[in-house]
Amino acid sequence: NPGHHLDIRIDRRFDFGGWAMIAYVDIQNIYNNLIQIRPRYDFWEKEITDRAGLGILPSIGLRVFF
């Protein structure tokens, strides 16, 4: 089952004399499209089940440069 996902990232740089900081917000898989990553075979039940990847994955962060 083919699929796709969309990632977005917004960042802002702040300069302070001898150092700088970047603040960011990152959202991966904004469509929440659960893409099959790998089928799993259960030897006891003799069946194959689909395993989906992560849904929406938000993150925020700071990077500091000296």
HTML snippet that shows the backbone in 3Dmol.js (N, CA, C, O; Angstrom):
<script src="https://3Dmol.org/build/3Dmol-min.js"></script>
<div id="view" style="width:600px;height:400px;position:relative"></div>
<script>
const pdb = `
ATOM      1  N   ASN A   1       0.849  -1.178   0.000  1.00  0.00           N
ATOM      2  CA  ASN A   1       0.000   0.000   0.000  1.00  0.00           C
ATOM      3  C   ASN A   1       0.897   1.245   0.000  1.00  0.00           C
ATOM      4  O   ASN A   1       1.417   1.617   1.052  1.00  0.00           O
ATOM      5  N   PRO A   2       1.089   1.893  -1.152  1.00  0.00           N
ATOM      6  CA  PRO A   2       1.977   3.052  -1.200  1.00  0.00           C
ATOM      7  C   PRO A   2       1.375   4.239  -0.447  1.00  0.00           C
ATOM      8  O   PRO A   2       0.159   4.352  -0.297  1.00  0.00           O
ATOM      9  N   GLY A   3       2.236   5.091   0.008  1.00  0.00           N
ATOM     10  CA  GLY A   3       1.773   6.269   0.735  1.00  0.00           C
ATOM     11  C   GLY A   3       2.807   7.372   0.671  1.00  0.00           C
ATOM     12  O   GLY A   3       3.881   7.211   0.091  1.00  0.00           O
ATOM     13  N   HIS A   4       2.472   8.468   1.262  1.00  0.00           N
ATOM     14  CA  HIS A   4       3.395   9.597   1.317  1.00  0.00           C
ATOM     15  C   HIS A   4       3.152  10.368   2.608  1.00  0.00           C
ATOM     16  O   HIS A   4       2.151  10.156   3.292  1.00  0.00           O
ATOM     17  N   HIS A   5       4.075  11.259   2.931  1.00  0.00           N
ATOM     18  CA  HIS A   5       3.879  12.127   4.080  1.00  0.00           C
ATOM     19  C   HIS A   5       4.494  13.493   3.796  1.00  0.00           C
ATOM     20  O   HIS A   5       5.328  13.639   2.902  1.00  0.00           O
ATOM     21  N   LEU A   6       4.075  14.478   4.562  1.00  0.00           N
ATOM     22  CA  LEU A   6       4.557  15.843   4.400  1.00  0.00           C
ATOM     23  C   LEU A   6       5.141  16.308   5.724  1.00  0.00           C
ATOM     24  O   LEU A   6       4.497  16.199   6.767  1.00  0.00           O
ATOM     25  N   ASP A   7       6.364  16.826   5.679  1.00  0.00           N
ATOM     26  CA  ASP A   7       7.028  17.373   6.857  1.00  0.00           C
ATOM     27  C   ASP A   7       7.153  18.884   6.682  1.00  0.00           C
ATOM     28  O   ASP A   7       7.449  19.362   5.587  1.00  0.00           O
ATOM     29  N   ILE A   8       6.927  19.637   7.761  1.00  0.00           N
ATOM     30  CA  ILE A   8       7.150  21.079   7.705  1.00  0.00           C
ATOM     31  C   ILE A   8       8.027  21.489   8.882  1.00  0.00           C
ATOM     32  O   ILE A   8       8.013  20.853   9.936  1.00  0.00           O
ATOM     33  N   ARG A   9       8.790  22.561   8.686  1.00  0.00           N
ATOM     34  CA  ARG A   9       9.655  23.072   9.738  1.00  0.00           C
ATOM     35  C   ARG A   9       9.708  24.591   9.616  1.00  0.00           C
ATOM     36  O   ARG A   9       9.874  25.143   8.528  1.00  0.00           O
ATOM     37  N   ILE A  10       9.563  25.243  10.752  1.00  0.00           N
ATOM     38  CA  ILE A  10       9.677  26.692  10.824  1.00  0.00           C
ATOM     39  C   ILE A  10      10.770  26.996  11.834  1.00  0.00           C
ATOM     40  O   ILE A  10      10.732  26.506  12.963  1.00  0.00           O
ATOM     41  N   ASP A  11      11.746  27.804  11.431  1.00  0.00           N
ATOM     42  CA  ASP A  11      12.774  28.188  12.394  1.00  0.00           C
ATOM     43  C   ASP A  11      13.067  29.676  12.311  1.00  0.00           C
ATOM     44  O   ASP A  11      12.793  30.334  11.307  1.00  0.00           O
ATOM     45  N   ARG A  12      13.626  30.178  13.388  1.00  0.00           N
ATOM     46  CA  ARG A  12      13.939  31.602  13.494  1.00  0.00           C
ATOM     47  C   ARG A  12      15.294  31.744  14.163  1.00  0.00           C
ATOM     48  O   ARG A  12      15.550  31.133  15.201  1.00  0.00           O
ATOM     49  N   ARG A  13      16.157  32.549  13.567  1.00  0.00           N
ATOM     50  CA  ARG A  13      17.498  32.765  14.104  1.00  0.00           C
ATOM     51  C   ARG A  13      17.536  34.089  14.862  1.00  0.00           C
ATOM     52  O   ARG A  13      17.023  35.107  14.397  1.00  0.00           O
ATOM     53  N   PHE A  14      18.155  34.048  16.041  1.00  0.00           N
ATOM     54  CA  PHE A  14      18.358  35.233  16.866  1.00  0.00           C
ATOM     55  C   PHE A  14      19.859  35.401  17.082  1.00  0.00           C
ATOM     56  O   PHE A  14      20.528  34.466  17.523  1.00  0.00           O
ATOM     57  N   ASP A  15      20.393  36.577  16.777  1.00  0.00           N
ATOM     58  CA  ASP A  15      21.819  36.861  16.965  1.00  0.00           C
ATOM     59  C   ASP A  15      22.011  37.755  18.182  1.00  0.00           C
ATOM     60  O   ASP A  15      21.333  38.770  18.339  1.00  0.00           O
ATOM     61  N   PHE A  16      22.955  37.357  19.047  1.00  0.00           N
ATOM     62  CA  PHE A  16      23.253  38.090  20.279  1.00  0.00           C
ATOM     63  C   PHE A  16      24.763  38.298  20.389  1.00  0.00           C
ATOM     64  O   PHE A  16      25.440  37.496  21.032  1.00  0.00           O
ATOM     65  N   GLY A  17      25.291  39.322  19.796  1.00  0.00           N
ATOM     66  CA  GLY A  17      26.720  39.624  19.923  1.00  0.00           C
ATOM     67  C   GLY A  17      27.606  38.470  19.495  1.00  0.00           C
ATOM     68  O   GLY A  17      27.765  38.227  18.299  1.00  0.00           O
ATOM     69  N   GLY A  18      28.193  37.746  20.462  1.00  0.00           N
ATOM     70  CA  GLY A  18      29.116  36.651  20.159  1.00  0.00           C
ATOM     71  C   GLY A  18      28.471  35.280  20.028  1.00  0.00           C
ATOM     72  O   GLY A  18      29.182  34.296  19.819  1.00  0.00           O
ATOM     73  N   TRP A  19      27.167  35.179  20.141  1.00  0.00           N
ATOM     74  CA  TRP A  19      26.512  33.880  20.004  1.00  0.00           C
ATOM     75  C   TRP A  19      25.170  34.040  19.294  1.00  0.00           C
ATOM     76  O   TRP A  19      24.660  35.150  19.142  1.00  0.00           O
ATOM     77  N   ALA A  20      24.616  32.924  18.868  1.00  0.00           N
ATOM     78  CA  ALA A  20      23.340  32.931  18.141  1.00  0.00           C
ATOM     79  C   ALA A  20      22.487  31.754  18.606  1.00  0.00           C
ATOM     80  O   ALA A  20      22.998  30.767  19.137  1.00  0.00           O
ATOM     81  N   MET A  21      21.190  31.877  18.397  1.00  0.00           N
ATOM     82  CA  MET A  21      20.256  30.823  18.788  1.00  0.00           C
ATOM     83  C   MET A  21      19.236  30.646  17.672  1.00  0.00           C
ATOM     84  O   MET A  21      18.774  31.621  17.078  1.00  0.00           O
ATOM     85  N   ILE A  22      18.890  29.399  17.395  1.00  0.00           N
ATOM     86  CA  ILE A  22      17.830  29.080  16.441  1.00  0.00           C
ATOM     87  C   ILE A  22      16.735  28.332  17.197  1.00  0.00           C
ATOM     88  O   ILE A  22      16.993  27.300  17.816  1.00  0.00           O
ATOM     89  N   ALA A  23      15.519  28.857  17.143  1.00  0.00           N
ATOM     90  CA  ALA A  23      14.355  28.183  17.719  1.00  0.00           C
ATOM     91  C   ALA A  23      13.552  27.598  16.560  1.00  0.00           C
ATOM     92  O   ALA A  23      13.385  28.243  15.525  1.00  0.00           O
ATOM     93  N   TYR A  24      13.054  26.367  16.739  1.00  0.00           N
ATOM     94  CA  TYR A  24      12.314  25.743  15.643  1.00  0.00           C
ATOM     95  C   TYR A  24      11.125  24.931  16.132  1.00  0.00           C
ATOM     96  O   TYR A  24      11.086  24.455  17.267  1.00  0.00           O
ATOM     97  N   VAL A  25      10.160  24.793  15.235  1.00  0.00           N
ATOM     98  CA  VAL A  25       9.012  23.895  15.395  1.00  0.00           C
ATOM     99  C   VAL A  25       9.004  23.011  14.162  1.00  0.00           C
ATOM    100  O   VAL A  25       9.051  23.507  13.036  1.00  0.00           O
ATOM    101  N   ASP A  26       8.945  21.706  14.370  1.00  0.00           N
ATOM    102  CA  ASP A  26       9.011  20.746  13.277  1.00  0.00           C
ATOM    103  C   ASP A  26       7.844  19.772  13.420  1.00  0.00           C
ATOM    104  O   ASP A  26       7.616  19.236  14.504  1.00  0.00           O
ATOM    105  N   ILE A  27       7.113  19.542  12.352  1.00  0.00           N
ATOM    106  CA  ILE A  27       6.018  18.567  12.367  1.00  0.00           C
ATOM    107  C   ILE A  27       6.246  17.595  11.220  1.00  0.00           C
ATOM    108  O   ILE A  27       6.287  17.988  10.054  1.00  0.00           O
ATOM    109  N   GLN A  28       6.394  16.325  11.566  1.00  0.00           N
ATOM    110  CA  GLN A  28       6.584  15.290  10.555  1.00  0.00           C
ATOM    111  C   GLN A  28       5.273  14.542  10.359  1.00  0.00           C
ATOM    112  O   GLN A  28       4.523  14.307  11.306  1.00  0.00           O
ATOM    113  N   ASN A  29       5.016  14.175   9.109  1.00  0.00           N
ATOM    114  CA  ASN A  29       3.805  13.441   8.723  1.00  0.00           C
ATOM    115  C   ASN A  29       2.544  14.222   9.095  1.00  0.00           C
ATOM    116  O   ASN A  29       1.661  13.709   9.782  1.00  0.00           O
ATOM    117  N   ILE A  30       2.476  15.454   8.633  1.00  0.00           N
ATOM    118  CA  ILE A  30       1.368  16.340   8.996  1.00  0.00           C
ATOM    119  C   ILE A  30       0.011  15.806   8.515  1.00  0.00           C
ATOM    120  O   ILE A  30      -1.018  16.153   9.094  1.00  0.00           O
ATOM    121  N   TYR A  31      -0.011  14.971   7.470  1.00  0.00           N
ATOM    122  CA  TYR A  31      -1.265  14.366   6.994  1.00  0.00           C
ATOM    123  C   TYR A  31      -1.751  13.235   7.899  1.00  0.00           C
ATOM    124  O   TYR A  31      -2.894  12.795   7.777  1.00  0.00           O
ATOM    125  N   ASN A  32      -0.901  12.764   8.800  1.00  0.00           N
ATOM    126  CA  ASN A  32      -1.190  11.617   9.663  1.00  0.00           C
ATOM    127  C   ASN A  32      -1.491  10.364   8.840  1.00  0.00           C
ATOM    128  O   ASN A  32      -2.348   9.559   9.204  1.00  0.00           O
ATOM    129  N   ASN A  33      -0.777  10.212   7.730  1.00  0.00           N
ATOM    130  CA  ASN A  33      -0.932   9.052   6.861  1.00  0.00           C
ATOM    131  C   ASN A  33      -0.098   7.902   7.435  1.00  0.00           C
ATOM    132  O   ASN A  33       1.131   7.970   7.426  1.00  0.00           O
ATOM    133  N   LEU A  34      -0.740   6.868   7.925  1.00  0.00           N
ATOM    134  CA  LEU A  34      -0.037   5.749   8.546  1.00  0.00           C
ATOM    135  C   LEU A  34       0.486   4.803   7.469  1.00  0.00           C
ATOM    136  O   LEU A  34      -0.249   3.949   6.972  1.00  0.00           O
ATOM    137  N   ILE A  35       1.738   4.957   7.119  1.00  0.00           N
ATOM    138  CA  ILE A  35       2.364   4.168   6.066  1.00  0.00           C
ATOM    139  C   ILE A  35       2.810   2.823   6.639  1.00  0.00           C
ATOM    140  O   ILE A  35       3.392   2.762   7.722  1.00  0.00           O
ATOM    141  N   GLN A  36       2.532   1.751   5.904  1.00  0.00           N
ATOM    142  CA  GLN A  36       2.965   0.427   6.344  1.00  0.00           C
ATOM    143  C   GLN A  36       4.487   0.371   6.287  1.00  0.00           C
ATOM    144  O   GLN A  36       5.084   0.650   5.247  1.00  0.00           O
ATOM    145  N   ILE A  37       5.114   0.009   7.410  1.00  0.00           N
ATOM    146  CA  ILE A  37       6.570  -0.044   7.423  1.00  0.00           C
ATOM    147  C   ILE A  37       7.103  -1.447   7.171  1.00  0.00           C
ATOM    148  O   ILE A  37       8.125  -1.612   6.506  1.00  0.00           O
ATOM    149  N   ARG A  38       6.426  -2.447   7.693  1.00  0.00           N
ATOM    150  CA  ARG A  38       6.884  -3.816   7.489  1.00  0.00           C
ATOM    151  C   ARG A  38       5.785  -4.779   7.939  1.00  0.00           C
ATOM    152  O   ARG A  38       5.252  -4.628   9.039  1.00  0.00           O
ATOM    153  N   PRO A  39       5.439  -5.763   7.112  1.00  0.00           N
ATOM    154  CA  PRO A  39       4.470  -6.760   7.572  1.00  0.00           C
ATOM    155  C   PRO A  39       5.097  -7.652   8.646  1.00  0.00           C
ATOM    156  O   PRO A  39       6.311  -7.853   8.662  1.00  0.00           O
ATOM    157  N   ARG A  40       4.273  -8.175   9.526  1.00  0.00           N
ATOM    158  CA  ARG A  40       4.759  -9.039  10.606  1.00  0.00           C
ATOM    159  C   ARG A  40       4.064 -10.390  10.503  1.00  0.00           C
ATOM    160  O   ARG A  40       2.840 -10.465  10.397  1.00  0.00           O
ATOM    161  N   TYR A  41       4.850 -11.441  10.535  1.00  0.00           N
ATOM    162  CA  TYR A  41       4.306 -12.791  10.466  1.00  0.00           C
ATOM    163  C   TYR A  41       4.269 -13.386  11.859  1.00  0.00           C
ATOM    164  O   TYR A  41       5.286 -13.409  12.551  1.00  0.00           O
ATOM    165  N   ASP A  42       3.106 -13.869  12.279  1.00  0.00           N
ATOM    166  CA  ASP A  42       2.943 -14.509  13.580  1.00  0.00           C
ATOM    167  C   ASP A  42       2.995 -16.021  13.374  1.00  0.00           C
ATOM    168  O   ASP A  42       2.090 -16.598  12.772  1.00  0.00           O
ATOM    169  N   PHE A  43       4.047 -16.658  13.870  1.00  0.00           N
ATOM    170  CA  PHE A  43       4.232 -18.098  13.678  1.00  0.00           C
ATOM    171  C   PHE A  43       3.188 -18.920  14.424  1.00  0.00           C
ATOM    172  O   PHE A  43       2.841 -20.014  13.979  1.00  0.00           O
ATOM    173  N   TRP A  44       2.682 -18.421  15.543  1.00  0.00           N
ATOM    174  CA  TRP A  44       1.700 -19.178  16.320  1.00  0.00           C
ATOM    175  C   TRP A  44       0.317 -19.124  15.676  1.00  0.00           C
ATOM    176  O   TRP A  44      -0.388 -20.132  15.624  1.00  0.00           O
ATOM    177  N   GLU A  45      -0.063 -17.968  15.195  1.00  0.00           N
ATOM    178  CA  GLU A  45      -1.389 -17.807  14.592  1.00  0.00           C
ATOM    179  C   GLU A  45      -1.382 -18.033  13.086  1.00  0.00           C
ATOM    180  O   GLU A  45      -2.445 -18.127  12.472  1.00  0.00           O
ATOM    181  N   LYS A  46      -0.210 -18.122  12.488  1.00  0.00           N
ATOM    182  CA  LYS A  46      -0.040 -18.314  11.047  1.00  0.00           C
ATOM    183  C   LYS A  46      -0.763 -17.229  10.245  1.00  0.00           C
ATOM    184  O   LYS A  46      -1.512 -17.519   9.312  1.00  0.00           O
ATOM    185  N   GLU A  47      -0.522 -15.981  10.628  1.00  0.00           N
ATOM    186  CA  GLU A  47      -1.126 -14.869   9.911  1.00  0.00           C
ATOM    187  C   GLU A  47      -0.125 -13.725   9.768  1.00  0.00           C
ATOM    188  O   GLU A  47       0.830 -13.602  10.536  1.00  0.00           O
ATOM    189  N   ILE A  48      -0.372 -12.908   8.775  1.00  0.00           N
ATOM    190  CA  ILE A  48       0.467 -11.740   8.520  1.00  0.00           C
ATOM    191  C   ILE A  48      -0.339 -10.496   8.883  1.00  0.00           C
ATOM    192  O   ILE A  48      -1.464 -10.320   8.413  1.00  0.00           O
ATOM    193  N   THR A  49       0.234  -9.643   9.711  1.00  0.00           N
ATOM    194  CA  THR A  49      -0.422  -8.394  10.086  1.00  0.00           C
ATOM    195  C   THR A  49       0.419  -7.214   9.601  1.00  0.00           C
ATOM    196  O   THR A  49       1.646  -7.287   9.545  1.00  0.00           O
ATOM    197  N   ASP A  50      -0.262  -6.142   9.257  1.00  0.00           N
ATOM    198  CA  ASP A  50       0.425  -4.927   8.827  1.00  0.00           C
ATOM    199  C   ASP A  50       0.857  -4.124  10.043  1.00  0.00           C
ATOM    200  O   ASP A  50       0.137  -4.040  11.038  1.00  0.00           O
ATOM    201  N   ARG A  51       2.041  -3.535   9.949  1.00  0.00           N
ATOM    202  CA  ARG A  51       2.535  -2.644  10.999  1.00  0.00           C
ATOM    203  C   ARG A  51       2.661  -1.254  10.400  1.00  0.00           C
ATOM    204  O   ARG A  51       3.344  -1.055   9.395  1.00  0.00           O
ATOM    205  N   ALA A  52       2.000  -0.307  11.024  1.00  0.00           N
ATOM    206  CA  ALA A  52       2.039   1.072  10.522  1.00  0.00           C
ATOM    207  C   ALA A  52       3.091   1.873  11.274  1.00  0.00           C
ATOM    208  O   ALA A  52       3.407   1.588  12.429  1.00  0.00           O
ATOM    209  N   GLY A  53       3.626   2.877  10.596  1.00  0.00           N
ATOM    210  CA  GLY A  53       4.605   3.768  11.215  1.00  0.00           C
ATOM    211  C   GLY A  53       3.924   4.759  12.150  1.00  0.00           C
ATOM    212  O   GLY A  53       2.731   4.650  12.435  1.00  0.00           O
ATOM    213  N   LEU A  54       4.690   5.708  12.612  1.00  0.00           N
ATOM    214  CA  LEU A  54       4.156   6.726  13.508  1.00  0.00           C
ATOM    215  C   LEU A  54       3.195   7.648  12.772  1.00  0.00           C
ATOM    216  O   LEU A  54       3.272   7.808  11.554  1.00  0.00           O
ATOM    217  N   GLY A  55       2.306   8.240  13.521  1.00  0.00           N
ATOM    218  CA  GLY A  55       1.420   9.252  12.963  1.00  0.00           C
ATOM    219  C   GLY A  55       2.129  10.601  12.977  1.00  0.00           C
ATOM    220  O   GLY A  55       3.301  10.698  12.614  1.00  0.00           O
ATOM    221  N   ILE A  56       1.426  11.617  13.389  1.00  0.00           N
ATOM    222  CA  ILE A  56       2.008  12.958  13.458  1.00  0.00           C
ATOM    223  C   ILE A  56       3.082  12.979  14.545  1.00  0.00           C
ATOM    224  O   ILE A  56       2.878  12.475  15.649  1.00  0.00           O
ATOM    225  N   LEU A  57       4.236  13.575  14.208  1.00  0.00           N
ATOM    226  CA  LEU A  57       5.349  13.637  15.159  1.00  0.00           C
ATOM    227  C   LEU A  57       5.823  15.086  15.286  1.00  0.00           C
ATOM    228  O   LEU A  57       6.653  15.537  14.496  1.00  0.00           O
ATOM    229  N   PRO A  58       5.298  15.823  16.284  1.00  0.00           N
ATOM    230  CA  PRO A  58       5.736  17.208  16.459  1.00  0.00           C
ATOM    231  C   PRO A  58       6.994  17.284  17.325  1.00  0.00           C
ATOM    232  O   PRO A  58       7.217  16.431  18.185  1.00  0.00           O
ATOM    233  N   SER A  59       7.805  18.300  17.093  1.00  0.00           N
ATOM    234  CA  SER A  59       8.964  18.543  17.957  1.00  0.00           C
ATOM    235  C   SER A  59       9.295  20.028  17.948  1.00  0.00           C
ATOM    236  O   SER A  59       9.056  20.733  16.967  1.00  0.00           O
ATOM    237  N   ILE A  60       9.851  20.483  19.065  1.00  0.00           N
ATOM    238  CA  ILE A  60      10.317  21.860  19.178  1.00  0.00           C
ATOM    239  C   ILE A  60      11.735  21.812  19.713  1.00  0.00           C
ATOM    240  O   ILE A  60      12.126  20.840  20.359  1.00  0.00           O
ATOM    241  N   GLY A  61      12.499  22.847  19.450  1.00  0.00           N
ATOM    242  CA  GLY A  61      13.859  22.814  19.949  1.00  0.00           C
ATOM    243  C   GLY A  61      14.587  24.130  19.817  1.00  0.00           C
ATOM    244  O   GLY A  61      14.121  25.074  19.177  1.00  0.00           O
ATOM    245  N   LEU A  62      15.752  24.159  20.448  1.00  0.00           N
ATOM    246  CA  LEU A  62      16.657  25.299  20.400  1.00  0.00           C
ATOM    247  C   LEU A  62      18.040  24.808  20.028  1.00  0.00           C
ATOM    248  O   LEU A  62      18.488  23.764  20.500  1.00  0.00           O
ATOM    249  N   ARG A  63      18.710  25.562  19.182  1.00  0.00           N
ATOM    250  CA  ARG A  63      20.115  25.304  18.860  1.00  0.00           C
ATOM    251  C   ARG A  63      20.883  26.569  19.206  1.00  0.00           C
ATOM    252  O   ARG A  63      20.489  27.668  18.813  1.00  0.00           O
ATOM    253  N   VAL A  64      21.973  26.417  19.938  1.00  0.00           N
ATOM    254  CA  VAL A  64      22.769  27.562  20.363  1.00  0.00           C
ATOM    255  C   VAL A  64      24.160  27.429  19.767  1.00  0.00           C
ATOM    256  O   VAL A  64      24.767  26.360  19.821  1.00  0.00           O
ATOM    257  N   PHE A  65      24.661  28.520  19.199  1.00  0.00           N
ATOM    258  CA  PHE A  65      25.986  28.552  18.572  1.00  0.00           C
ATOM    259  C   PHE A  65      26.841  29.598  19.274  1.00  0.00           C
ATOM    260  O   PHE A  65      26.419  30.741  19.448  1.00  0.00           O
ATOM    261  N   PHE A  66      28.051  29.198  19.679  1.00  0.00           N
ATOM    262  CA  PHE A  66      28.991  30.120  20.319  1.00  0.00           C
ATOM    263  C   PHE A  66      30.121  30.445  19.390  1.00  0.00           C
ATOM    264  O   PHE A  66      31.017  31.208  19.751  1.00  0.00           O
TER     265      PHE A  66
END
`;
const viewer = $3Dmol.createViewer("view");
viewer.addModel(pdb, "pdb");
viewer.setStyle({}, {cartoon: {color: "spectrum"}});
viewer.zoomTo();
viewer.render();
</script>
